[in-house]
Amino acid sequence: MKFFLSKKYSSVASLVKACQQQDPRAQTVFYERYKSRMTGICRRYAKTVAEADDIFQDAFVKIFNSIGDLKDPDAVDGWVKVTVVRTAINYYHRTTREQELHDSLDGMDIQLESDDYAKLMDQMNVHDLLEMINALPDKYRTVINLHLIDGYTHTEIGEMLSISDATSRSQFMRGRNLLLKKLELKGIVHHENF
């Protein structure tokens, strides 16, 4: 996504350097550059829009407080995204209950092939799918976002969430199965010929 930079900040590197010097105008341009995209990421990890806004604001406080430590201004896009995701994970740790739906979902056994999962996902409108993911219990929603959407491995997720990679895999499978169940309730089901 290309964002217009003013003449004063002709490149992302010059914008970052101005932010490192605490130039308020540069900080405003920087903030606006990432606001829409990063709010979308926050929304995937939060239960409500208000929580997403809180996560986004917390992330940008961290970003502006540590932007001086950024050695490679050209790597800022990845650095901002990682900071936002980690802030969302920290928020998750602060607000999640330990056993949310764990016991009630242990007995759920919906097993579909992984090809079926991909085919079902292709049938969904992206907005509707993200809403369904957002409605999942916190621990499942977080792992699905990290693995399925942001592309983290289960080992990386385990490190971020302070859980084992086996627990990450288990939570992903349970979340995936719960999501598939919700999709089936909406009429999106597996057919042998698609």
Secondary structure, 3 states (H helix, E strand, C coil): CCCCCCCCCCCHHHHHHHHHCCCHHHHHHHHHHHHHHHHHHHHHHCCCHHHHHHHHHHHHHHHHHHHHHCCCHHHHHHHHHHHHHHHHHHHHHHHCCCCCCHHHHHCCCCCCCHHHHHHHHHHCCHHHHHHHHHCCCHHHHHHHHHHHHCCCCHHHHHHHHCCCHHHHHHHHHHHHHHHHHHHHHCCCCCCCCC
